[in-house]
Amino acid sequence: MTARTVICQITDVEELSQDVFRVHLQGRAQALAHAPGQYLELALDEDTWVPFSIANANRGDGTLELHIQHWPERSNSARLKEMMRHATRLTLRLPGGECVLEPDSRRPLLLIAAGTGFAQMKAILEAALAADSERPVDLWWAVRERRDLYLETLPREWAARYANFHFHVAVEADIENDFDAPGVTAHQGRIDQALVRNLTDLSQHDVFISGSPGMVYACVDALSPLGLKPERVFSDVFSYAPREPGIDDEDDSAKRGGG
């Protein structure tokens, strides 16, 4: 799809946690068409465009959803939050990105997200389950503590509804013993280490990863011995931060899906 600049109406702004808010947008359906996994760029001014993952599969109704994390120490984040409080319209450029779900693939899906990287995985998962509700899907969401699971109820609903869907959480802090449920499992520690402890053969999987460059490449390195096929691994990081020595693994989920 060719990228285009459009103006959308803000229809709702909802606080999902103390530092993540969800924005609903409305515009012309044809102008907002996108593939699951793509992102848009939002104009703060004529010279400043900020990228965010589109958090919903294309419904054909001209609606878009964004999950935006507020970083108080970042000036653009403060400007963006203020804009959401007072603006009624936003200027967007979309779609962007090649980390997209292949419409004809029915391979098992492994979706791995850190923080607001969940937004991209949500769009991919919505499209995958709509196309084939029996497709095996494992969603892993890495957070520092439970309160960072700003939409925890949603993957729990998927786990209750779809027999082949499993929701995994990798939490750095302690988590309650009663967190687990049918189709829902908590894991203590770093996401790459939790993946290695719990996965085996990935030779038949499509794998999507959303997070900071350090997190993405740590997961790739951890999973490579499990039969991971390079051509079946997808991440926006591969485009905007090709692997090189000294990659800083500071969480920069604002690159795709964060605020």
C-alpha positions, 0 to 999 in steps of 0.5 A: 500500500502507498503511504498517504497523509490523512486527517482523522477525528479523535473519537475517544481517549481512554486511560488504560493505566497510569501511563498508557492511554488508548486513542480511537480515531475515525476517518475515511475507510479507504484512506485508513486501510492497512495490513495487520502489523503496520504502523502510522506516523502522527504529526506533532508539527510540520517537521515532527512525525512520531510512529505508532503501531496500529492496534487493530486489524483493518475493519473496513469502517475507518476506525483506528486504535493506538496505544500510547505510553506517556514518558514524562522525561520526553518532550515529544511525549508531553506534547503528544499527551497535551495534544490528545487533551485538546485536539479534535483532529490529528494528521497521520501518514500511513501505512508503514512497515513490512512486519505484517501478517501473511494472509494465506499463512496458516503456520502456528503463530508465536507473538512476542511483545514488550510493553506497548509492543502489545498494540502491534500483536493485538492487530496481528492476532485479531486478523489471524483469529478472524481468518482461522479461529483454530490457528495455534497462537501463543502470545507472550507479553513481557512487562516489569510488573503486573500493572504494566499489563494495561489490557490484561483482560483482553488476552484472558478473553481470547484464552477463554474463547479460543482453544488454540490460543495461549497467553503467556506473561513474562514478569520481572517482579513478583506476581500473584500465585493465582495469576494462572488460568486455563490458557494463561501462564505467568513466567518469572524473569526476562522474556528471552530466558522464559522463552528458552525454558518453555519452548522447543521446536519452532521450525514450523512457526511464524514469529513476530517480535515487538520491542526494543532492539536489545529485547528483539535480538535477545529473543532471536538469539535465544530462539535460534537453536530451536529451529527458528527460520530467519525468513519466518521471523518478523520485526520492525526492528530489522528495518529501523535498527539493523543488528550491529555491535553495541545496540542499546537495549533501553526500552524504546517501544515508542519506535513502534507502539509507544508514546 
